[in-house]
Amino acid sequence: MIRKAVLEDIKEILEIINATIAEMKEYNNTQWDENYPREKDFTDDIQRGDLYIAERHGKLVGFVCINKIE
């Protein structure tokens, strides 16, 4: 199921982000780090209504920001 993200999703979003950053480091990919993306980035996306969540069996498994900003 796809739905708009809510602020209560932030904890799970950050868990995915932290795991992704760790994996990216294994491949020497420094696009994301401890400075970006931050919780505020996702909070702002949620407040604008731009962040969507993918759920499978009630568990957050992915997310995407859809907007006209970079």
C-alpha positions in Angstrom: 0.0 0.0 0.0 1.2 3.5 -0.7 0.1 6.4 1.5 1.1 9.9 2.5 3.7 9.9 5.3 2.8 11.2 8.7 5.2 12.5 11.4 4.8 9.2 13.3 6.7 7.5 10.4 9.9 9.5 11.1 11.5 6.8 13.4 11.1 4.1 10.8 12.3 6.4 8.0 15.4 7.2 9.9 16.1 3.5 10.5 16.0 2.9 6.8 18.2 6.0 6.1 20.8 4.9 8.7 21.0 1.4 7.2 21.2 2.8 3.7 24.1 5.2 4.7 26.0 2.3 6.3 25.6 0.2 3.1 26.5 3.1 0.9 29.8 3.5 2.8 30.7 -0.1 2.0 30.7 0.9 -1.7 32.6 4.2 -1.0 29.4 6.1 -2.0 29.5 9.3 0.0 26.3 10.9 -1.4 24.6 10.5 2.0 26.3 10.9 5.3 25.7 12.1 8.9 24.8 15.5 7.6 22.4 14.6 4.9 19.7 13.6 4.8 18.5 14.7 8.3 15.3 14.3 10.2 14.3 17.8 9.4 14.4 17.1 5.6 11.8 14.4 6.1 9.7 16.4 8.5 9.6 19.3 6.0 8.6 16.9 3.2 5.8 15.4 5.4 4.5 18.9 6.4 4.4 19.9 2.7 2.5 16.7 1.8 5.3 15.5 -0.5 6.5 12.3 1.2 4.8 9.0 0.5 5.3 5.7 2.3 5.2 2.1 0.9 4.0 -0.4 3.3 3.9 -4.2 3.1 1.9 -6.2 5.6 1.7 -3.1 7.8 5.5 -2.5 7.8 7.2 0.6 6.3 9.4 -0.7 3.5 10.2 2.4 1.5 9.4 6.0 0.8 9.7 8.6 -1.9 9.4 12.4 -2.0 7.5 13.7 -5.0 7.8 17.5 -5.6 9.2 20.0 -8.0 12.1 20.9 -5.7 15.6 19.7 -6.6 
